[in-house]
């Protein structure tokens, strides 16, 4: 086989693998991890069941591959921003606007008992928020800190839970609260205010500024 033929074969495999992962992400996000089979993924991708196994392996391996390829998509929106409030806002908006299926996939996986150890074991966006939260607390004047302060990691865990839960349940919780006429942009704006309010109230050392102004 010539180098050109080999490169063509590799490009074909990459394209097929991407199509399989696209199909799997869509199915997992819509129906949950437990409900989807490798055969269903193959059917949606338009390839054989055996090919899916050959290229990606088991269902668990397919799921981890989806998480891995999405690992940095939300954090990329914040780039090297060192402000916790701005970074949180950018990550939240990127996830809910451009990667809703990934957000739903994470939420559904947690709700259906998929062990954290079966994921990639690391989420770049959460790691970054924890880093910035700890930095903000460490830089706060000693007079602003008390023995009752929450662990900044716990505060970020709460914010993350709210973000993931909203991404998965927005269409249900809004009408449940009697809100039926709020558009998507208005809902995201409101969620941003709530999340940033949580950070401001529970993490000493944050500047009391509007993140949108930066």
N, C-alpha and C positions, 0 to 999 in steps of 0.2 A: 504494500500500500504506500502510495506517495504521501509526502507531507501535506499536500493540498487536500488529498482525500481524507487523511487523518483529521485535519482541522475541520473539514466539513462534517465529519462524523461527530466530532466533539461539539460543534455548534448545534447539530441536530439533537444531541443528547441534552444539552443545556436548555434548549427551547422546550423539549418534551418535559424535562424535569420541572421547569417553571410552570408549564401548563398544568401538570399534576398538582403542584403546590397551590396554584391559584384555585383549582377545583376543590382541593381538600380544605383550604381556608374558608371558602364560601360555604361548604357543607358543614364543617365544624361550627362555624359562627351561627348558622341558621338552625341547626338541629342538636348541637352538643356533641361532645367527644364520644360518649358511650353509644349514641344512636347510629353512628356512621361506620361503615365497613370499608375495607380496602377495595372491595369489589365495587361499591358505590362510587368511590373516588375515581376508580378506573373508568367506570361508565361515564361519569361527568366529564372527565378529561378526554374521552374518546380514544383510550388506549386499552391494552389488555391488562387483566389482573396480574399476570405474570410479569409484565413489563414494569408495573408499579413496584412490585417486590424487588425486582432486579435493580432498579435505579435508586429506590429509596428505602426499601426494607419493610419493617412492620408498621402498623398504624401508629404506635408510640414513636417510632423513628420519624415518621412523616410529620407528626405533630411537633416534635422538637425541631425539625427542619424549618417548619413554618415560623416558630418562635425565633429561631436563629436569624432568619432572613429579615425579620421585622425588628430585630434587636435595637437598632439605632435610629429607626425612622422618626420617632417622636423627639428624641433628644437632638437630632440633627437640626430641628427647627430653632433650637435655642443656641446652637453653635457653642461658642466659648463664653456665653453670657455668665457673669459671676454674681448676678443679683438673683436671690431666691424667688422673689415675687415675680419678676419678669420671666425667669426661666419656667416657673410653674405655669404661668399664663400661656406661654408659647407652647409648652409641651401639651397642655390640656387642649388648646385650640387645634393643634396639629392632629392630635389623636381623634377628637370628635368630628373634625371637618374632613380629614383625608384618610383616616385609618380606622373608621368605626368598626369594621368587621374584625380587625385585630383586637380592639378593645373588648368587643363582645366575646370573642374567643377566650380571652384571658378570664373575663368574669364568669363565663359559663363553665370553664374548666375548674375554677375554684369552687363554684357552687355545687358542681357535680362530683366533688371529692377527688379530683385528680391530684395526687400528691405533688407538692412543690418539687420534690426530688426528680419527678419525671419531666419537668420542664428543663430549660437550659440552665436553671440554677442561678441565673443572674439576669437582672433587668437594668439596662444602662440608664434609663430615665430615672428610675427610683434611686439607683445608686447616686446619681448626680444630685438629686434633691436632698438626700440624706447628707451628702457632703456639704452642700451649701447651708443646710439648716444647722448642722453642727458648727460650721464656721461662723454663722451669724450669732449663735448663742455664745461661742467662745469669745467673740469680739465685743459682746455687750458689756457695758459698765457693770462693775460688781454690785452696785446699788440696784440694778434692774433685775438681778437674779435672786431667786429665793429657793428655799429647800423644797417648796411645793411645785416647782417647775416640772413640767412633763419632759420625759426623755425626747429629744428632737426626733429620734428615729420613730418613736411611737406616733408623734404628731404627723410625720410624713406617711406612716402606715395608714392613719385615719383618713388623710387627704386622698391617698391612693385608692382606698376602699370606696370613698365617695365618688371619685372620678370613674372608676371601673363600674360601679353600680349604676351610675347615671347613664353611662354609655350603653349598658345592657337593658335598662328598665325605663328609660325616659318616656317611651310611648305608652307605658302603663301608669307610671306615677303621676304624670301631669293630669290626665283625666281623673285619676283617683282622688286628686286634690281639688278637683273641680275646675281645672284649667284646661280649656279646650281650644283657645284661640291664640296661644303664644307661638310665634314662629321660631324656627331653629336658631336664628341669630340672637333673638331676644333671650331664648333659653340659655344659650351658651354664655351670653353676657351676665345673666343672673347667676349661673353656676360659678363663673369666675369670681364674682363679688363674694359669694359665700365661702369659697375655698380660700381666697386671699384673706378674708376676714378671720378664718380659723387660724391661719398662719400668724397673722398679726397679733391675735389675742393670746396665742400660746407659745410664741417663740420670742424671747427677749432679744434685742439686738437688731431687729428689722427696722429699716427706715420707713416711716409712715408716709410713703409716697404712692401715687397712682402708678402701677407698673406700665400702664398703657402710655404714660407720658414719656417714658424712656425710649 
